[in-house]
Amino acid sequence: MHLSDYYFRSDLFQVEPGETEDPNPPLYGKQLAHWLAEKLGARGYQAPDVIPEDWGWCVMCRRTPFFLWVGCGGTLEEGAPRDEAALVPVRDILWHCFAEAEVPFWRRLWGRLDVRPELETLAGHLEAILRAEPAIRLVEAP
């Protein structure tokens, strides 16, 4: 179950050298993912893991009895130069993050698991974190 998409601009996060190859060019957000993991940890999530994915970055907040995580990353604006050999200017990146809950297949076999309350709590934390940071400017979805 997917909840709460946030799009924003910020110069708080840089594209690190080599990030264009990890996890999947041209998706960025390693610094954003680690920043979110730190902020979520301060809100009580126990040592969130940062995991590269083929769509961006996953900040895993919980694994049992279901997966509770934040997805994040950034993509280049339409028409921005895509020179993978050079570092990408952050002014050309549109950042995105969202809260997600997944019930593993084998858990679904044993009945319905209500993930909504914890997913809504995570989404609320995510929104509060983004709105509290002066270097983040929320924008409309593309």
N, C-alpha and C positions, 0 to 999 in steps of 0.2 A: 504494500500500500504506500503510495507516494503522497506527500503532503508538502505544501508551502514552497513554491519556487521563488527565489530571490535573485534578481539581477542587479549588478552594481558596477560602478567604476571606482577605482582606487589605485593610488600609486604606492600603497602600503606593501604590496607583494610584487616581487621581481621574478622574472623568468631566469632560472639558474642555468649556468652553462651545462650542456648535456641534457637538459630537461626536454628538449625537442625530440629526443629519442626515447624518453621514458615518461609515461607509459606508451603514448601513441600520438605522434605528431599529427596535427598541430594543436594538441590540447595541453594546457598549462595549469598550474595550480599547486605545485608541491609546497611552496611557502604558505599559501592560503590554507591548505590541509593541515599543516603543522600548527599554524596559528589557531585554527578552529579546535584542534585537539587540545591545545593548551587551555583555551577558553572554556571548552566543555568539561575538561578535567577540573577546572576551578569551580564548576557548577555541580560537581558531585559524580560525574561519570568517571569510573575507575580506569585510569590509564588508557584512553582511547588509542586504538591502533590506526596508523596511517598506511593505507594499502593502495598501490598504483593499480588502476584498472584500465581497460582499453577505451573507456569513455571519459576518463578523468581520474579523480582521486576519491577514495572512500575513507571516511573517518568512522571506524567501527566503535560504537559506544557500548554495545552489549551483544552477546552471542546466544544467551539462553534465557528463556525458552524459545526466543525468536531473535532474529538479527535486527538490531536497531542501529541505524547509521545515518550519517550525513554524506551526501555526494557533493562534490565541488570541483570546480575547474574554471578555465577561462578559454575563450576562443578569440581568434582575431576577427576584427570587424570586417564586414564585406568590403572588398577593395583594398584592404591593407596589404602592404608588401609581405610576401611569404618566403623570405630568404632564410632557410633553415640554418645556414652557416653563421648568421649573425644573431645577436641577442635581440629579442623582440621588445620594442618600446611599450611600456605598460599603458600608454595613452591609447594604444590600438587594441587593447584587450577588454572584452566584456566578460566580467566574472559572473559566475552562477553557482548557487548552492540550493540544496533541498533536503528535507528530512524524509527518511524511508524506513519502512519496517517490512521484513520478509519472514514468513513462516516456512521453515523447511518442509519439504514434501512429506517426510516421515511423520512429522508432527501433525500435519493436516489429516493423516489417516486416523488419528485418535480423536478427532473432533475439532470443533471450532475454537480458535484462540483469539480473544479480543485484544488486538494490538493498539486500537485507537487511543485509549487514554495515555499510554506512554509515548506514542507517536506525537500526539498533540502537545505533550509536555516538552518533548525534544524540539518540536517546531517552534514553540514559544521561546525556548532558550536560544535557538538559532536566531530568531527575529530580534530578540533583546540584545544579543551579542553584536549583530550587524548594526542595529540602530544606535548603540552606545558608542560606536567607534567613529570619531569625527572625520577620519580619513576615508570613510566609506560613504559613497553617495548612491543610494538606491535609485534605480531607473525602471521604466516600464519594460516588460518582456518584449523581445524583438518580434 
